[in-house]
């Protein structure tokens, strides 16, 4: 397990600060998606295909959320 920096704090004083936090969170979430995908492959190799498929659906949800975060970041950069 690891700590989530800034978890629960919401006092960001500027758009640049929010943008920096979103960049961090996007990279962090992308890392989680990779870890979940690895676990899905492990489940598949253990013959737990149903659980592996369900976990891959979770990965797809992460990716959708990450795409939306990337879209917000793009808007902030305009």
C-alpha positions in Angstrom: 0.0 0.0 0.0 1.0 3.6 -0.4 0.0 7.0 0.8 -2.1 9.3 -1.3 -0.5 12.7 -1.1 -3.0 15.5 -0.6 -5.9 13.1 -0.1 -8.8 15.0 1.3 -7.4 18.5 0.9 -9.3 20.9 -1.3 -7.6 24.2 -0.7 -5.9 24.9 -4.0 -5.2 28.6 -4.6 -4.7 28.8 -8.4 -5.5 27.1 -11.7 -1.8 26.2 -12.0 -1.9 24.4 -8.7 -5.0 22.5 -9.6 -3.5 21.6 -13.0 -0.3 20.3 -11.2 -2.5 18.2 -8.9 -4.5 16.8 -11.8 -1.3 15.9 -13.6 -0.1 14.0 -10.6 -3.4 12.3 -10.1 -3.6 11.2 -13.8 -0.1 9.7 -13.6 -1.0 8.0 -10.3 -4.2 6.6 -11.7 -2.4 5.3 -14.9 0.0 3.5 -12.6 -2.9 1.9 -10.7 -4.5 0.8 -14.0 -1.2 -0.9 -15.0 -1.1 -2.7 -11.6 -4.7 -3.8 -12.0 -4.0 -5.1 -15.5 -1.0 -7.1 -14.2 -3.2 -8.6 -11.5 -5.7 -9.5 -14.1 -3.1 -11.4 -16.0 -2.0 -13.1 -12.8 -5.6 -14.2 -12.2 -5.9 -15.5 -15.7 -2.7 -17.6 -15.3 -4.1 -19.1 -12.2 -7.2 -20.2 -14.1 -9.4 -17.6 -12.5 -10.7 -16.3 -15.8 -14.0 -14.8 -14.5 -12.2 -12.7 -11.9 -9.6 -11.7 -14.5 -12.3 -10.5 -17.0 -14.1 -8.6 -14.2 -10.8 -6.9 -13.2 -10.1 -6.0 -16.9 -13.5 -4.2 -16.9 -12.2 -2.2 -13.9 -9.1 -1.3 -15.8 -11.3 -0.1 -18.7 -13.2 2.1 -16.2 -9.9 3.5 -14.9 -8.9 4.3 -18.5 -12.2 6.1 -19.2 -11.7 8.2 -16.1 -8.1 8.9 -17.0 -9.2 10.0 -20.5 -11.6 12.4 -18.9 -8.9 13.8 -16.6 -6.7 14.3 -19.6 -9.5 16.2 -21.2 -9.8 18.5 -18.2 -6.1 19.1 -18.3 -6.2 19.9 -22.0 -8.9 22.5 -21.3 -6.8 24.0 -18.5 -3.9 24.3 -20.9 -5.9 26.3 -23.5 
